[in-house]
Amino acid sequence: MLMTVLCAYPLIYDNLKGKAFFNTVIILTMYFNAGAIPSYLLIKDLNLLNTPLVLIIPGCLSVFNMIIMRSFFYGIPDSLRESAQIDGAGFLQVLVKIYLPLSTPVIATLSLFYAVGRWNGFSDALMYMNNRKFYPIQLLLYNILNNMMQVEVATQEGFSAPGLSETLKAATVIFATVPILLVYPWLQKYFISGVTLGAIKE
């Protein structure tokens, strides 16, 4: 969220030098991707393989979420920012004291998006991580489901209890779902108002 806010906030200023260029470069990343092999080589050259940072840095900013945040900032009246600047507030003070307090719905919504995305993510760890110590929970569950065939074979040969594989599958699904279900009720009020951003124009 820190990276999202710091990227979206400067783009609402019309006098930002190179604003059109930055917007174009940011939007292009949504349509063009280098691919898995160049990404892996880049991560390797940056010495991020098998480190926790490989799960944080590459995905620390979502362009889609940044655009939502920027759109919400655009909806805040410019008069609030201008009045604060007249009183001597700097850019950072305007962000912290005006924009962030008014942006609680979108911050809660995007935080939930980021949390769910990271909680459900395993492909980056599967490609870049060999150290089981830093495996995210979804990759551990993925490995359990991949090993389920061995359990089923053992069951057929009489070496384990019947129905064990189905029990493990059900347990992995519940384990992956319950944490998000526990978080959602706390953010539901902000989530609804954030998702409907821009749905109604007055």
Secondary structure, DSSP 8 states (H G I E B T S, - for coil): -HHHHHHHTGGG-TT-TTHHHHHHHHHHHHH----HHHHHHHHHHTT-TTSGGGGTSTTS--HHHHHHHHHHHHHS-HHHHHHHHHTT--HHHHIIIIIHHHTHHHHHHHHHHHHHHHHH--HHHHHH---GGG--HHHHHHHHHHTHHHHHHHHHTTSS-TTHHHHHHHHHHHHHHHHHHHHHHHHHHHHHHHHTTTSS--
